[in-house]
Amino acid sequence: MSLLTFAVLAATAAAHGTVSGIVADGTYYLGYNPSFQYQNPPPTVVGWSIPEDQDNGFVAPFSYTDPDIICHKSATPGGTSATIKAGGTVDFQWTTWPESHKGPVIGYMANCHGDCTSVDKTSLQWVKVEESGLVDGSTTLGQWASDKLIANNNTWSHIIPSAIAPGHYVFRHEIIALHSASDAGGAQNYPQCVNLEVTGSGTDDLASGTLGTALYKPDDAGIKIGIYQPLSSYAVPGPALMFGTGSGTDENASVPAEPSSAAMTSAPATSTAGSTSKAVSSLSAATSNAAGSNDEVAEPSSTPEAGSSAAPSRISANTNSDTQTSTVYVTATAAPTSLMLTGLIPSITAAIPTSVATAEITALPSAIGVPVPGANLPNGFTVKDLLEWLKYVMTAMFKSRGASGEVGLGRTHSRDIGVAA
């Protein structure tokens, strides 16, 4: 299997989404994308920076006491805030979400007691302001809050409680995927944080709440649970709901409000027409000969500035298919070769012209002669992202397990790689 084929399969496995932007009281604000770290300077956005989330991945239950659970992997505060009045609606727009990843949607707020752009995340006290879990459990798998998010064009609407006092807050929006939660440590948390400046005349400043590292335990009833049978109830994990609406199991449970007209549009589709085929061609050339390519690739179009009232075009909600079939199987004897390729990837990345490496791609052309993802790649995905993801895949594929150093991974997620016997 060629290096490029591995890259394509790796990109397909990255089917989960990120919050590409929010709409606060009808005004669009850009979220964070890991590709921003390759821009100089990176855009200043309301979303918290999570550059290590190259795979659109999750935080596992064994990390519930680690700061990563607060706002995702190595998250740092957003550089600005979105303005919203108490009682207003904030819409979280996901690039995509796989239908198989069923689970609750939860909203928390924490008072920064000052500027959120420099707040210590480990000191934030989180108050749950909304929760929605199992909507209808009468059938196998049932209907969940995540299904409603998908049906609402990959958008979830939270209402800021009218009692919230004016000030600077972090809003923690989270989906917990339960498709592997019957196994210990199988739940998958996808927290996304944004900075908000709340206005109004409320008086509750959320002075006390729950530290992020104390929100969940791996054995919570709503964390370790099998969903492949009808369920009569579901307990949304986390502290008690303090404001807003929500229910663990109810056909009317916290159905998101209809989004504003701006909310029906999404984060910027910044890929430049024609850049995909050139970027992939350059990647293929660099794979064969780490000398790169001189192909000129148009730079991605500019993204909307924070606070813009015009939201960019939203991607289709039909890009939600999971990629459980994208697993690659290899024999242990291939390990030395692949480990050598893993070490070669940084050289390949360095050899690719910057204009190619940072060109955003939304899909791979069928003409390249390798398997092509059935759905678009996440917004902001670049050739460099593909190479970084490939390095991750190969490293994980041949990671030793146990004292004997045997090769093999237990596949609990579509991004994991199985090793053939």
LINPE-V452408 format. One record per pair of residues at least 24 apart in sequence whose C-alpha atoms are under 8 Angstrom apart, sorted by sequence separation. I is the first residue (numbers start at 1). J is the second residue. D is the distance in Angstrom with one decimal. If there is no record, write none. Layout:
i={I I}
j={J J}
d={D D}
//
This chain:
i={50 51 106 107 170 171 215 358 359 393 50 106 170 171 357 358 21 49 50 105 106 169 170 272 357 358 48 49 104 105 168 169 272 356 357 48 49 104 105 130 168 169 272 48 49 104 146 168 169 210 271 272 47 48 103 104 167 168 270 271 47 48 103 129 166 167 270 46 47 129 166 167 270 45 46 165 166 185 270 44 45 46 164 165 166 184 44 45 46 81 165 166 184 268 349 44 45 46 165 166 187 268 80 164 165 166 187 18 78 79 163 164 165 167 186 349 17 77 78 102 163 164 165 166 185 16 77 104 105 162 163 164 165 184 14 15 16 77 102 103 104 105 163 164 183 14 77 102 103 104 164 181 182 183 345 14 102 103 181 182 268 269 345 77 102 181 182 267 268 269 76 101 102 178 181 182 266 267 268 269 180 181 265 266 267 268 269 345 99 178 179 262 265 266 267 99 178 179 262 263 265 266 342 178 262 265 266 342 264 265 70 99 107 70 116 342 29 97 114 115 116 342 67 96 113 114 116 321 67 113 320 339 111 112 113 292 299 319 338 339 97 111 112 290 291 298 319 24 96 111 112 290 297 24 25 95 110 111 292 293 294 296 297 299 300 339 24 25 94 109 110 291 292 293 296 299 300 93 94 109 110 287 290 291 292 295 298 93 109 286 290 297 25 92 93 108 109 335 24 25 91 92 107 108 24 25 91 92 107 108 286 24 91 92 107 286 332 23 24 90 91 106 107 22 23 89 90 105 106 22 23 89 90 105 106 283 22 23 89 90 105 282 21 22 88 89 104 105 21 87 88 103 104 19 20 21 87 88 103 104 19 20 86 87 88 102 103 282 19 20 85 86 87 102 103 332 18 19 86 87 101 102 103 332 17 18 86 101 102 279 17 18 86 101 117 278 279 17 86 100 116 127 16 17 86 279 15 16 92 125 127 15 16 125 126 127 161 279 15 125 126 127 161 276 125 126 160 275 276 280 125 126 159 275 276 124 125 126 141 275 276 124 125 140 141 272 276 277 281 327 332 123 124 140 141 142 271 272 276 277 280 326 327 329 330 331 332 122 140 141 142 271 276 324 325 327 328 329 330 331 122 139 140 270 271 324 327 328 329 330 331 122 139 140 271 323 327 328 329 138 139 137 138 111 137 138 111 137 110 111 137 109 158 110 134 157 158 134 156 157 283 71 133 157 133 157 133 280 132 279 131 148 149 148 155 155 270 271 128 131 145 269 270 128 130 153 268 269 84 86 127 128 129 137 267 81 82 83 84 85 86 128 129 130 135 136 81 82 83 84 85 86 127 128 129 130 131 132 133 134 135 136 80 81 82 83 84 85 86 127 128 129 130 131 132 133 134 135 136 78 81 83 86 129 130 131 132 133 134 135 77 78 131 132 134 135 72 77 135 72 134 69 71 72 133 70 71 132 69 71 132 62 131 132 61 130 60 61 60 61 60 61 60 61 59 60 58 59 58 59 58 104 57 70 69 70 48 69 47 48 67 47 48 67 47 48 66 46 47 65 46 64 65 46 64 64 64 64 64 61 62 61 31 153 154 153 151 150 91 93 150 95 91 95 19 93 18 93 95 96 98 99 100 97 98 99 100 96 97 98 99 96 98 82 186 180 180 26 28 26 27 26 31 26 30 23 23 22 21 20 21 20 20 46 45 44 30 29 30 29 30 29 28 29 4 28 29 4 27 28 27 28 27 28 96 4 26 27 28 95 3 27 95 15 15 15 15 13 12 13 13 12 13 9 9 9 39 38 35 54 54 55 54 35 34 35 33 35 35 20 12 12 17 8 9 11 12 15 8 9 12 14 15 8 9 5 8 12 4 5 11 11 10 8 11 7 10 7 10 7 7 10 6 13 14 13 10}
j={74 75 130 131 194 195 239 382 383 417 75 131 195 196 382 383 47 75 76 131 132 195 196 298 383 384 75 76 131 132 195 196 299 383 384 76 77 132 133 158 196 197 300 77 78 133 175 197 198 239 300 301 77 78 133 134 197 198 300 301 78 79 134 160 197 198 301 78 79 161 198 199 302 78 79 198 199 218 303 78 79 80 198 199 200 218 79 80 81 116 200 201 219 303 384 80 81 82 201 202 223 304 117 201 202 203 224 56 116 117 201 202 203 205 224 387 56 116 117 141 202 203 204 205 224 56 117 144 145 202 203 204 205 224 55 56 57 118 143 144 145 146 204 205 224 56 119 144 145 146 206 223 224 225 387 57 145 146 224 225 311 312 388 121 146 225 226 311 312 313 121 146 147 223 226 227 311 312 313 314 226 227 311 312 313 314 315 391 146 225 226 309 312 313 314 147 226 227 310 311 313 314 390 227 311 314 315 391 314 315 121 150 158 122 168 394 82 150 167 168 169 395 121 150 167 168 170 375 122 168 375 394 167 168 169 348 355 375 394 395 154 168 169 347 348 355 376 82 154 169 170 348 355 83 84 154 169 170 351 352 353 355 356 358 359 398 84 85 154 169 170 351 352 353 356 359 360 154 155 170 171 348 351 352 353 356 359 155 171 348 352 359 88 155 156 171 172 398 88 89 155 156 171 172 89 90 156 157 172 173 351 90 157 158 173 352 398 90 91 157 158 173 174 90 91 157 158 173 174 91 92 158 159 174 175 352 92 93 159 160 175 352 92 93 159 160 175 176 93 159 160 175 176 92 93 94 160 161 176 177 93 94 160 161 162 176 177 356 94 95 160 161 162 177 178 407 94 95 162 163 177 178 179 408 94 95 163 178 179 356 95 96 164 179 195 356 357 96 165 179 195 206 96 97 166 359 96 97 173 206 208 97 98 207 208 209 243 361 98 208 209 210 244 359 209 210 244 359 360 364 210 211 244 360 361 210 211 212 227 361 362 211 212 227 228 359 363 364 368 414 419 211 212 228 229 230 359 360 364 365 368 414 415 417 418 419 420 211 229 230 231 360 365 413 414 416 417 418 419 420 212 229 230 360 361 414 417 418 419 420 421 213 230 231 362 414 418 419 420 230 231 230 231 205 231 232 206 232 206 207 233 206 256 209 233 256 257 234 256 257 383 172 234 258 235 259 236 383 236 383 236 255 256 256 263 264 379 380 238 241 255 379 380 239 241 264 379 380 196 198 239 240 241 249 379 194 195 196 197 198 199 241 242 243 248 249 195 196 197 198 199 200 241 242 243 244 245 246 247 248 249 250 195 196 197 198 199 200 201 242 243 244 245 246 247 248 249 250 251 194 197 199 202 245 246 247 248 249 250 251 194 195 248 249 251 252 190 195 253 191 253 189 191 192 253 191 192 253 191 193 254 185 254 255 185 254 185 186 186 187 187 188 188 189 188 189 188 189 189 190 190 236 190 212 212 213 192 213 192 193 212 193 194 213 194 195 213 194 195 213 195 213 214 196 214 215 216 217 218 217 218 218 194 316 317 317 317 317 259 263 320 266 263 267 192 266 192 267 315 317 319 320 321 319 320 321 322 319 320 321 322 320 322 307 412 412 413 260 262 261 262 262 267 263 267 262 263 263 266 266 267 267 268 306 306 306 304 304 305 305 306 306 306 307 283 307 308 284 307 308 308 309 309 310 378 287 309 310 311 378 287 311 379 320 321 322 323 323 323 324 326 326 327 326 327 328 358 358 358 385 388 389 389 380 380 381 380 382 385 379 372 373 378 370 371 373 374 377 371 372 375 377 378 372 373 370 373 377 370 371 377 386 386 386 389 386 389 387 390 389 390 393 390 414 415 415 415}
d={6.1 7.8 5.7 6.3 5.7 6.3 6.5 5.5 6.8 7.4 4.7 4.4 4.6 6.8 6.4 6.4 7.7 5.4 6.9 6.0 6.4 6.0 5.9 6.5 5.0 6.4 6.2 5.2 7.2 5.4 7.4 5.2 6.9 7.1 4.9 5.6 6.4 5.5 6.5 7.3 5.9 6.2 5.3 4.7 6.2 4.1 7.3 4.5 7.2 7.4 5.3 6.3 7.5 4.2 6.4 6.9 5.7 6.2 5.4 6.7 5.0 7.8 7.3 7.8 7.4 5.3 5.2 4.8 7.9 7.3 5.0 6.8 6.9 5.9 6.0 7.3 4.6 6.4 6.7 7.4 5.6 5.0 7.7 7.4 5.8 7.4 5.3 5.8 5.1 7.9 6.9 6.8 7.7 6.0 6.6 6.6 7.7 6.3 6.3 6.7 6.0 7.2 6.5 8.0 4.2 7.7 6.8 6.5 7.7 5.3 7.8 4.8 4.4 7.8 7.3 7.0 5.9 6.8 5.7 7.9 4.4 5.9 5.0 7.6 7.4 5.6 5.2 6.5 5.9 6.3 6.0 4.8 5.0 6.4 5.4 7.4 6.9 6.4 8.0 5.7 5.3 6.5 5.7 6.0 6.8 6.0 7.0 6.1 6.3 6.2 7.5 6.5 5.6 7.9 6.7 7.5 7.7 5.6 5.1 4.8 7.7 7.1 7.9 8.0 5.6 5.3 4.2 7.0 5.1 6.7 7.9 7.5 6.9 7.5 6.0 7.5 6.3 5.7 6.6 7.7 7.7 7.8 5.9 5.5 6.9 7.7 7.8 6.7 7.7 7.4 7.8 7.9 5.9 5.4 6.4 6.7 7.7 6.9 7.2 7.7 5.0 3.7 7.9 7.1 6.0 4.1 6.6 5.4 6.8 7.8 7.2 7.4 7.2 7.7 6.3 6.3 6.8 6.6 7.8 6.6 6.7 7.0 7.7 7.9 7.6 6.4 6.9 7.3 6.5 6.9 7.6 6.9 7.5 5.8 7.9 7.3 6.6 5.1 6.6 7.2 6.6 6.2 5.3 6.9 7.7 7.4 6.5 6.7 6.1 4.5 6.9 5.2 5.9 6.8 5.9 7.1 5.4 6.6 4.8 6.3 7.0 7.2 5.8 7.9 6.1 7.7 5.7 7.6 5.3 6.5 5.3 5.5 4.4 6.7 7.5 6.0 6.3 6.1 6.1 5.7 6.7 6.7 5.9 7.4 6.6 7.8 7.3 4.5 4.6 6.0 8.0 7.0 5.9 5.5 6.8 5.8 6.0 6.2 7.6 5.7 6.4 5.2 7.1 4.9 6.1 6.4 5.5 6.3 5.8 6.5 7.1 4.4 4.3 7.9 4.8 6.6 7.8 5.5 6.5 5.7 6.3 6.0 6.5 6.6 5.0 6.5 5.4 7.5 5.2 5.3 6.9 5.7 6.3 5.7 6.5 7.4 4.7 8.0 4.5 7.4 4.6 7.3 6.5 5.8 5.7 6.2 5.8 6.8 5.5 6.1 5.5 6.7 5.7 6.3 6.0 7.5 4.9 7.8 5.4 7.4 5.4 5.8 5.4 5.1 7.7 7.8 4.8 7.2 4.4 6.0 7.7 5.8 4.0 5.3 5.4 6.4 5.4 6.3 4.5 7.8 4.9 5.8 8.0 8.0 5.8 5.8 6.9 6.4 6.3 5.4 5.1 7.4 5.9 5.6 7.8 7.8 7.3 4.7 7.6 6.7 6.5 7.0 6.3 5.4 7.7 6.9 7.4 5.4 7.9 7.9 7.7 7.2 6.2 7.5 7.6 5.1 6.3 8.0 6.7 5.7 4.8 6.6 5.9 7.8 4.4 4.9 7.7 6.7 7.4 7.4 4.9 6.0 7.1 7.5 5.2 7.9 4.9 6.6 5.5 7.1 7.5 6.1 7.1 7.4 5.2 8.0 7.1 7.1 7.8 6.5 6.9 6.8 7.1 5.6 6.2 6.8 7.3 7.4 6.5 6.3 7.9 6.9 7.3 6.8 7.5 5.9 7.6 7.0 4.5 6.6 7.8 5.0 7.4 7.5 7.5 7.1 5.8 5.4 5.3 5.3 6.9 7.1 4.8 7.1 5.8 4.7 5.8 6.6 5.2 5.6 6.9 7.7 4.9 7.9 6.7 6.2 6.8 8.0 5.5 5.2 7.7 5.4 6.4 6.8 4.8 7.1 6.0 6.0 6.7 6.8 7.3 7.9 6.9 7.7 7.4 5.2 7.7 6.1 6.1 5.8 7.2 7.0 6.9 7.5 7.6 6.5 5.9 7.3 7.3 6.7 7.1 7.4 7.9 7.7 7.5 7.9 7.5 7.5 8.0 7.3 7.6 6.3 7.1 6.8 6.6 7.0 7.5 7.8 6.9 6.0 7.8 6.8 6.0 7.9 7.8 7.5 6.3 5.8 6.2 5.2 6.0 5.1 5.8 6.8 8.0 7.2 4.7 4.8 4.7 5.1 4.5 5.5 7.6 5.8 4.6 5.4 6.8 5.2 6.7 6.1 5.7 6.7 6.8 4.9 5.9 6.0 6.2 5.5 7.8 6.7 7.0 5.2 5.4 4.5 5.6 5.0 4.8 5.1 5.5 6.6 5.9 7.4 7.0 7.3 5.5 6.3 6.1 6.2 6.8 4.5 8.0 6.3 7.5 7.9 7.9 6.7 7.0 7.7 5.9 5.6 7.7 7.7 5.3 6.7 7.2 7.1 5.5 5.7 7.1 5.5 5.2 6.4 6.7 7.4 5.1 7.5 6.4 7.4 7.1 6.6 6.4 7.3 5.4 7.9 6.0 6.3 5.5 5.0 5.4 6.5 5.2 6.8 7.4 5.0 6.8 6.7 7.5 6.7 7.7 5.6 7.3 5.9 5.8 6.2 4.3 7.7 6.1 5.3 6.6 4.5 5.4 5.8 6.6 7.7 7.3 7.7 6.3 6.7 7.4 7.2 7.0 5.2 7.6 7.2 6.3 5.1 7.5 6.7 6.8 7.5 7.7 7.8 6.3 7.6 6.8 6.2 7.6 7.3 7.2 7.2 8.0 5.9 7.8 7.9 4.4 6.3 6.3 6.4 5.3 5.3 6.6 5.8 4.9 7.1 7.2 6.7 7.6 6.3 7.3 7.7 7.4 5.9 7.8 7.4 6.8 7.0 5.9 7.9 6.9 7.4 5.3 5.1 7.9 7.6 6.4 7.7 7.1 8.0 7.2 7.3 5.7 4.7 7.1 5.3 7.5 5.8 6.6 6.3 6.0 5.4 6.1 5.4 4.5 6.5 7.2 7.2 6.9 7.3 5.4 6.0 6.7 7.8 6.5 7.7 7.8 6.3 6.7 5.7 6.6 7.7 6.2 7.0 8.0 6.3 8.0 7.9 7.9 6.9 7.8 6.8 7.4 6.5 6.6 6.0 7.9 6.6 6.5 6.9 7.2 7.7 8.0 5.3 6.8 7.7 7.4 7.7 7.9 7.5 6.8 7.9 8.0 7.9 7.6 6.6 7.5 5.8 7.2 7.3 7.8 6.8 7.1 6.3 7.4 7.7 7.3 5.8 6.5 6.7 6.1 7.4 5.5 7.0 6.8 6.1 6.9 5.2 7.5}
//
